Amino acid sequence: MPTSELTFRTALDADVPGLVELIESAYRGDTSRAGWTTEADLLAGQRTDPDGVSAVVGKADGRLLIAERDGELIACCQLEHRGDHAYFGMFAVRPQLQGGGLGKVIIAEAERIARETWGVREMRMTVIRQRDELIAWYERRGYRRTGQLTPFPYGDERFGIPQRPDLEFELLVKPLG
């Protein structure tokens, strides 16, 4: 897929409804099964909500990066400046566009922005440790597992309804040159 077709911009408040729909479609329910990033077997319920997305859009020390093609919202990711590193999260690509190389382009742009905007030397993220295929994808992009685990927020349905009792997040890190 040619990258020249993509445009990147920082999300605005007006983008929140479309962003919620995109993120939900990539991770939850039957729609998410069209792609490979679904969490539908691990979590039911919502992945995020308008308040959660609005909070990210409004953060002074971060941004929600949008990728568009021909004016259509096709992907997004959160970038947050956290001192000596940047945090990468809320990454979503339309399910029917997954597997075509778009994710590689977006994560590379996110890393470039974090490096050039904030001068950070490391990107960090947390991934559900049971997501072996997704973690392997990040490892192919230079991220490494740290073994540092944090518990899933059981009982807080803003993050979904766990379908198993052993969910945890693992910290992944990548040096940014």
N, C-alpha and C positions, 0 to 999 in steps of 0.2 A: 504494500500500500504506500503510495507516495506521501511523504510528510508534507509536501507543499499544499495539500488539500486541507491540512489542519490549521486552525487558528487557536491560539491560547489567550485567555484573559482571566482576570480575577473576578470571581462571582460577586454579584450584587444582591441586595435583599429581594429584588424582583425575580431572581433566579431560584429562590428557595423551593417553590413547589415542584419545578422541573427536576431539581437536584434530588429531592426526596424520592420522587418517582424513579429516577435513574438508579439511585443507590439501592432502593428496595428491589428493583427488577434484577439487579446483578447478584443479590445475595439471598433473597427469600422467595418462597412460593414456587409454583410450577414454572412461571416465567423465567426464573433464574436457572432452571435446568437446561435451557437452550445454550447456556455457556458452561464453562468449566469451573467458575469461581463460586458456585452455589454453596450456601451453608445450610440448605433446607433439611438435610439429614441430621444436622447437629443442633439447629435452632429453629423454632417456629416463632410466630409473632413478628414484630417489627425489627428492622436493623437500625433505624433512626427515625426521627420525627422532625416536623418543621422547627420546633424549638431548638433541637440539637444542631440542625444544619444552620439555623440563624446565628447561633452562638459562635460557630466556626467562622461564618461569613463576617461577623462583626468583630472578631479578635484583632486588636491593634498589632499584636506581634505575630501575625500569621495571615494566611489567605487560603481560600478555597479556589484552586486552579481549575478552570473549565477548559476542555478541549471541544471544539466545534468543527463540523464540516458542513459547508453550505448553510450556515446559520443554525444547524441542528446540534443540540447538546448530545455528545456521544460518550464523554468520559469526564471524570473529575478526580481530584485528590486534594487532601488537606496538607498544607505545609505550615509548620509552626516553629518559630525561632525560640529555642530553649537554651540560651546561654551559649555553650561551646558546640552545640549540635542543633540539628533541625529534626523535627518529628514529622513522619510521613504517615498519613492515615486516610480514612474515608475514601479509599481508592475504588473506583467503580468504572467499568466499561460496559456499554450495552451488551447484553448476552449474545445477541446474534452477530456481534462484531468481534467477540473474543476469539483468540487463537490465530489471529491474522497479523500479529506484530504490533498492533496499536499500543498495547500495554508497555512494551519496551520503549517506544517513542515517548510516551507520557512520563514514565518514571525517569528517563534520561533528562527530559525537560525540567522536571521537578528538582532533580539533583543539581542541574545547572543553575536554576533560579536560587536555590538555597545557598550554593557556593558563592554566586556572584552578588546576591542581595545582602546576605548576612555574613559572608566570609567564613562560614562554618566548615569544618573539616570532617564532619561525620553526620550521617543520616541514621536515624533510629526509627524503629517501628515495632509494634507488637502484633503478633499473629496467633490465632488459636493453634496451640501446639499439635492438635490432632489433624491439622490441615497439611498433611505431608506433601501433597502435590503442589500446593501453593508455596509452601516453604522451599521446596526444591526449585520452583520458578524463581523465587527471590535469590536463592543461592547461585543460580546461573547468572544473575545480574550483579554478583559480587557481595551480596549480604551474607553474614555468617550468624549462625545460632550462637547464643551466649550461654544457654542453660539457665538464664535468669527468668524465673516463672512468677507470674502474679495470678491470683485467683480470678475466675470469671465472676462477674457481679450477680450471682444467683439471687433471685428475689426481686431484681430490678428489671421489670419487663420493658423498660425503655431500650434495653439492649437485646431483647429477644427472650424466648422461653426455651431454656435448655432441654434437649431431648436425651441427654445422658448426664450422669453425675460427676464426670471427671474433667470437665472443660477447664483449661487454663490458657493464659497468654504467655508466649515466649518472646523475649526481646531479641530482635535481629538488628545488627549494625553493619554499616558499610563506611569505610573511609572515603572521603570525597577528594582525593588527590591533593 
